[in-house]
Amino acid sequence: MSKPKGSLCLVLHGHLPYVLNHGTWPHGEVWLFEAAVETYLPLLDLMDEVVCHGVPPNITIGLTPVLLEQLSHPRFVAGFKAYLHEQSGRAVTDARDFDRANDDHSAMLARRWERFYRRGLEHFHRLNENIPAEFARLARAGQIQILTSHATHAYTPLLLDDRSIAAQLKAGVHTTRKHLNLTPTGVWLPECAYRPASPYWTPPVLGLPGRARQGTEQFLTDLGLDHFFVDTHMLHGAVALGSVDASGAFTPVDASGSSGMPRGLVDAFGPVGVVSRSVAPNVYAFVRHPRVSEPVWSGVVGYPGHGAYLEFHRKRGPQGLRYWRVTDNQSDLHVKQPYIPEDAAALARAHAEHFCMVVEQTLEEHHRATGRAGVVVAAFDAELFGHWWAEGVSFLRDVMLTFHEDNGGVTMLTTARALEQRTGAVEPCASPKESFTRPMDSSTRPNESSTRVLRLPDGSWGERGDHRVWLNDQTQWMWEVEYRAETRWLDVLEHARWRDDPTLQTMLKRAARELLLLQASDWPFVVHSRGAVDYGMQRFALHATRFDRAMQVVTDHQAGRKPTPLQQVQMDEIDGHDSIFTDLSLDWWT
């Protein structure tokens, strides 16, 4: 066994916006069905496979609350099975067409697709049609860690009122507990967006007055969450406020600006304490490491762009199957060459070996420079693997097996376990699963390593590291609408006599669901990215309109007026189309 050099935390962020009952193709429910059969089921297959080889997956997976709500919804179950039957039938038809054209290679690929969808349906049946429950089983067995998130993936640094941020997170933690029967300790902040506390923050639209605001870490602390994730650039604007030493004591930065820590430790090699003022931290941030992330993430030099891999964008017909390889990621779709599965599988193994080598070299260099065993975080959207990059799940399997067989002094850890080992924030326990659910115990003792405590700047993992992807000239109107809705909602909730009025509670909860849905970061994102501009605008406007209609019914009820027949139809439509978070609590906003 090689001398320990450090650990790899592989973090996958699973998320899709709420698309059930909101279109099918090209934008809508098919997004969810594709992700389920191409990413979520294959990931579960992967983890079962490596466990059978005696290898714990030890990966950290974020499943956003809005994703859990959808995967558990009866409409998803019925629609997903129909989709798998449809795709399987499409593959059978393609195979017959290719046979008639004497195209044996394409016919082979079509039959391969037919087996893929048929096995996906069989797998779904074996799980009793409950994908979240299988992830939960693996988490409770200590094989993986599951992160929570804000309810609808809201871009929280730009929300107007702290009560809205608290409600998004409370709804998220509640939903994670409900579907998975576990209490998370880690959270994926939507878009990796963080903000420190500030005594005076000026809202960016509508000319509203400035106000004080809490730091992101305080919302997490209030709910027993102890770690989250940021992009590397966040360290560049960070200010060192102190350190936590081996005894657990906090040492602030002295007048000279020194905290007594060795140089070079403010880096992407382990969790850092996060505070907005000079106090001991309750929450830690893991920093995505650029060197180990780029080979997978980069659209220019990343593995998924290699010519042998399956081309995502070219399909046989608008909703058809894929039979071509990338060939050249700069070439037009019509010149793509036929896909050869054996070549792609061999390449995925080679890329997994290269990735493991990069991780090992990175940690070895850090160990030589500092004498410390580092932790590197490779964080990606889960849907990259299997969906966008068809061979990505095989790549993950080979990474896990490679590190297990010859890890070069590198171990794979969940972030909960890595936090425990680095800070001692979680008391060691006999079963790994306990460390994923146990809140921070201030009586436990950290290990010999000191941990830097930082004040982080505002930022995200978006373009240029700030908020511009979500707030720009194209999306400013969305924030103006959101701020007005947020203000109206909080004012009514504060003054309405709803606690002793069940009818009013039902009306308010309907409006609350629409507010949560219009706050999703996905709508401004797809507008800015040009990925689905019309869909993003329509969805935001739809939820804003439904919120207004729901609030008008509230206003009428307070004035003693019953809903009109038209209003009742509108309320039934809202309840039918947006039937998630049905057990939300109005107290989350108070």
N, C-alpha and C positions, 0 to 999 in steps of 0.2 A: 504494500500500500504506500502510495506517495505521501510525502509530508503534506498536511492540509494547507491549502492555499486560500480557500474561501468557498463561497457558496453562490449558486445561481438561483434567483427567484424568477420563475417564469410566470407572468401574469397575463391572463386573457380577459378582456373586457367584453362580455356578451351583452349586446343591446340592440333593440330595434324599436322604433317609435310605435305608437298605437295605430295599427292598420286594420284591425278586424272591423268589418262593416264599413270600411272606407275605401272602396275600390278593390279591384283584383289585379289587373295587369294593364299597363306596364308598372304602375305604381299602386301598391296596396298589399293585399293579403299574400300575393305570390312572394313578396320579399320574405315574409315570415315562413312560408312553406319551404322555400329554397334554403333558408338558413337552418331550418330544423333538419332537413334530410341531408344537407351537404356539410353542416358544421356540428350541430348539437348531438345528433345521433352518432356520427363518426367519432366525436370526442369521447362519448360514452363507450363506444366499441374499443377505442384506443386504450382507455383506462382499464377496462376489463382484461384486455390482452396483456398489458404489461404487469398487471397484478397477478395474472396466471403464471407469469414468468418470475414471480417473486420480487417484482420491482414496484415500490410505491410510486405513484405518479408525482406526488409532492408538488402539484401546481396550484396556483391561486386563480380562481375563476370568479369574475364578477357576473352576476345575473341581475340585471336591473329589475326593479319592482314592476315596471310596466311590461317587461318581457315575461316575467313570471305570471303576471295576470293573464297575459295572452296565451301562453303555453298551457295554462290550466283552464282555459275557457272552453265550454262545449262547442262553440262555433269553430274554434281552432281544430278540435279533435275531428269533427265531421269534415271540415274543409280540407284538412291535411290528408286524410285517408282518400278523399275524392281526388286530390291533386296527385297523390302517388299512383293511383289507378290510371289517371289520365296520362301521366308521363310514361308509365310502363307501356300503355297502349300505343303511345306515340313512338316509342322505341321499336315495338313490334312492327308497326307500319313502315318505319324507316328501314328496318332490316329487309322486309319484303321488297321495298323499292330498290335497295342496293343489290339484292339478289337478282332482280330482273335486269339490272344494269351490269351484272357480272363484276360488281365492285366488292370483292371478297373482304378487303380490309375494312371498308366502311361498314359492311354488314356485321363483321366481328365486333366493331365498336358499338353498333346499335344493340346487339345482343348483350354486350357488356353493360350498357345503360339499363336494359330491361332487368338484368339481374340486380343492378344497384338499387333500382326503385322497388323491386319485389322484396329484396332483403331489408330495405328500409321499412317497408310496411310490416314485415314479419317482426322486426326489432321493436317497432312501435307497439305491436300487439303484446310482445313479451313484457314490455314495461307497463302493461295495463293502461296504455295510452296516457301515461303520466311522465313526461320527461323531467320536470322539476324534482319529482320524488326520487328518481334515480341519482341525480346529482346530490340530493340531500343524503341519500344512503351512503354514498362515497365519502361525503364530508363527515358524517357521524362515525364512519369507520376509520377516520383519521387519514384517509388516502389523499384528500384534497382539502383546500380551504375555499369557502365561498364568501365573496364580498357583497355587501349591500350597496345601495346608492340612493339618490333622491328619487322620489316617486316617478316622475315623468321625465327625468333627465334634464331638469331645468338648469339654465345657465345662471347659477345663483349669485355670482358677484354683481350682476346687474339688476337683480330683483330689487324692488323699491324698499320694502319693509322687512326688517329682521323676522317678523312673525311669519312672513311667507316662506322664508328660507327654513325656519324651524319646522313649519308644517310639511314642506316637501320632504325633509329628512325624517320626521316622525312617521309620515305615511310610508316612506320607503322601508324603514326598519320594521314597522308593523307588518308590512306585506311580506318581507323576507321571512320573518318569524312564522307568519301564517302558513305560507306555502312550503317551507323547508323544515319547520319544527326545530330551528336552531337560532341562537342569538349571535349575530355577527359581531366581530370586533374590528374588522377592517372595512373600509368604504372606498368605493371608486367615485371620486368627485367628477360629475359630468364635465367632459372635455378637459379633465385635470385642472379645472379652474379654481384658483384659490384667491382669497383676499385677506389681508391682515385687518385688525381692528383699526378704527380711525375715529378721532373725536369730531371730525367734520368731513362729510362726504357730500359732494354735489351731484345729484342725479343728472345723467347726461342728456335728458330730453325734457321738454315741457317747461323748463325754467323753474322747477320746483325748488323750495328752500333746502339748504344743506341740513345734514343731520348726522348724529353719531351712529356708528355701526359696529357690531361685534365682529371679531375675527372668525374665520371659518373654523378654527380649532375649537372655539368655545361651543359651537353647535354640536360638534362631535363629542366633546367631553360630556356635555349634558346628557347624551344618550349612551355613554359607556363605550364609545368607539375610540380606538387608540392609534390607528394608523391610516394613512392615505397615500396618494401617489402624485408626483409632480414631474414635469419634464426637466431636463438637465439645465436649461438656461435659467431656471428659477434660482439656482445657486449663485449665478453671476451678480444678481442684484440683492442677494441676501446680506443681512447684517448680523454678525456674531454677537450674541448677548450673554454667552456664558457656556458652561459645560456641566454635565452630570458625571460625577466621578464614580469610582468603584464602590463607594459606600452609599450611593444614592443621593449624596448631597449636591446641591446646586451651587456653582461658583460663578458669580457674575463677571463680566468683563471689567477689568480695572481701568483706572484713569488713563493708562497708556494704550488702552485698546486691546490688551492681551488677556486671554482667559486661561493662560497656562497650558494650553493644548499644543501638541506638536504641530508644526506646519504641515500642510498638505492633507489635512483631514477634512476640510470642507470640500468634499468631492462626491462623486457618484458611487461610493463604495460602502454604503451602509446607511441605515436610517439616521435622520437628524431630528432632534427635538424642535418642535415648532411652537413659538409663542409670539405674541404681539407686544409684550413688555417683558422686562427682565425678571422672570420668575421661573420656577421649575416647570418643565413641560409635563403635560398629561397625554399629549398626542405627538406622534412621530410621522415624518414623511419619508417614503422611499423614493429615490430619484432614478428615473429611467436612464440607463447607461448608454451613451451614444454609440460607443464602439461595438457593443454586442447587439444593439438593436438595428443598426444600419444595414447589415447584410440581409436582414429579413424585411425591413420596413421601406428601404429606399426604392423609389420607382425607377431610379436610373441604374444603380448597381446592385439592387437587391436580388436575392435568389428567385423570387416569383417571376421575374422578367426574362428568365433564361428561355432560349428558343425551343427547348424540348418539352416544356410544360404545356398543359392544356390551355388553349386560348379562351379567355373568358368571354370576350365580346362577340365573337362570330358564332352564330347559331344557324341551324337549318330551319329557316322560317322565323317569323317574329317571336314565337314562343317555343322554338325548337330546341333540339339537343346540340351538343358541341362535339365536333369531329375533327377539329384542327388544332395544331400546336402554335405556340407563340411565334415560332420561326425567327422573326426579328421584331422586337417590340416597337420599332419605329416604322414598320411597313404597313401598308394598307391591308384591310381585312381580306380583300379578294385574292391576295397572293399567299395567304397562309397555307402551309403544307399539312398533310394528314398527320394526325396524332399517333404516336407510337408509345403505348403504355409502358413497355419494358424499358425503353430509354428513359422515360420520365422517372420510373421507380428507381433505377440505378442512380440517376442524378440526385434524387431526393436523399438517398443514402450518403452520397458524396458531400452534398451540402450540409447534411447533419454533422458529418465528421468535421467539416471545415468550421461550422459554427461552434462545436465543442472545443476545437483548437483555439479559436478566437477567445472564447470565454476563459479557457485555461491560461493562455498567454497574458490576458488582461489582468487576471487575478495574481498570476505569478509576478508580473512586473510591479503590481501594487505591494505585494508581500515583500519583495526585495527592497522596495523604496521605503517602506514604513515599518516593516516587521509585524504587520497586522494582517490577519485573515480578513479579506474584504467580502462584501456582499454586492453582487451586481444584479440589477433588475432589468429584465427584458420584457417590456410591456407592449401589448398589441391588441387591436380589436380582434375578438375571437373569430368573427366572421371572415377574417383574412384566410383562416385555415379551413380548407375544404370547399368554401364557397368561392371566394375570389382566387385563391390558389388551391387548385384541386388536390395537389399532392402535399399540401401543407400538413395535413393530419399525419400522414406517413412520416414526414420530416420530424414532427414532434415525437412520434414513437421512437424513431431512431436516435434522437437526442437523448431521450430517457434511458434507452437501453445502453447507449454508448457510455454515458456517465456512470451507469451502474456497473458495467463490465470493466471499464478502465477509466476511472474518473480523473486521473492525473492530479489528485488532491482536491478535486472539486466535488461538492455535494449539492444536490438539488433540495431546496427548502421552500416551504410555503412562507409567506411574509410574516404570518403570526409566529412561526417557529424561529425565523431569523430575528424578529424583534425580541423574542424571549432570550435568544442566545447573546444578542449584542447589548441589550440594555438591562436584562433581568426584570423587565417590566411585568412579565407574566411568570408566575411561580412554576417551576418545573413540575411535571405531573407524569403519572405512569402511562397515560394514554394520550397520544398526540391530539385526539379530537378535543380534549378538554381545553387546550390552549387556544382553540379557535372560538370558544364560546365564553371563556372566563373573563370578566372585566379586570381592568388593571388593579392590582393590589399594592397599595403604597407601602405595605410592610415588607415586601419582598426585596431582596438585595441584588443589585446588578453585578455583573461579572467584572473582570479586571479592566475592561475597556472603558475609556471615557467617551462620552458622546457629545458632540457639539450641539448647542442650542442656538437656533437662528430665528430672526424675524425675516420672513419671506416677503417678496413684493407681490403686488397683484400680477396675475398671469394665468396662462393656459397652455395647452399643447397645440394650439392653433397657429396659424400663419403669423410669424414674427413674435409669437409668444404672448400676445396681448389679447384684447377683446374684439379686435376688428372683424374677425370672421362672423361674429354674431351681432355686432352693432356697427353699421356702416350706412352709406347713403341709400342702399337698397332696402335695408331692414329697419331704419329708424322709425318708420310708421308703426311697425310691430310693437316696439317698446313704448311708443306713445299710447297705443291701445292697451297694452298690458298694464302700464302704470295707472291708467284711468280705471281699469277693471279691478286692479289690486286695491286701489284707494276706496272704491265703491264697496267692495266686498268687506274690507276690514271695518269700514264705518258702519255698515248695516249689522255686521256680526257683533260689534261692540255695543250697539244701542238697541237692537231688537230683543224682545222678550221671548227667546226661543227655548229656553231650558224647560219650560212647563207647557210647551206647545208642540206636540209630536208632528202635527201637520206642517208647521213652519220648519221644523227640523228636517223633514223630508225634502221640502222645497230648497232649503239652504244647502243640503248635501248634494242635491242635483247641480246647483250652481257651483259648488266647490269642485266637483269633478271636472266641470268645463274649465274652470280657472286653472286647475292643475294641468289639463291637457293643452291649453293654449300657451302655457309657460314652457313647454318642451323646447329644448335647444335645437331639436331636429329641424323645425320649420325655418328659422333663419339660416341654419347651416346649408340646407339643400338649395335655398335661394342664392346664397353667396357662391356656393360651389358650382352652380349651374347644373346640378345633378337632377333636380326635379323642381324647377322654378315654379311652374303653375301649380303643381301639387302642394308644395310647401305653402304658397300664398293662400290657396283655397282652404287647406286644412286649418291654418291659423285663423282665417276670416270666419270659417264655419264655427270653430269653438268660441270665438269672440261673440258671434251672433247668438249662439246657443246660451252663452253665459248671460248676455243681455236679456234674452227672453226669459230665462229662469229667474233672473233678478226682478224682472217686471212682475212676474207672478208673486214673488215675495212681497213686493211693494203693494200690489193689489190686495193680498191677503191681510197685510197690516192695516189697510184701509177698510177692511170688511167686505171686499169684493171677491167673489168666487171666480175661478178661471173660466174664460169664455170657451165655447166649443173649439174654436181655433187654437186657443192656448193649450187646451187639453190634448189636442192632436200633436201639437209641437212638443209638449212635455213627454208624451208617449214615444215620440220619435227620438228624443234625447235619451230616454231610458233604454230604448231598444238598441240604439247604435253605440252608445257609450257606457256599456254596462260593465265597468271595471271600478275597482276601489269602492265597492258597494257597502263596505262596512267602515268607511272612514268616520272619523270623530271630529266634530266641530271644535272640540277642545284643543286640537292640534294647533289652531290659530290663536288661542287665547293665552 
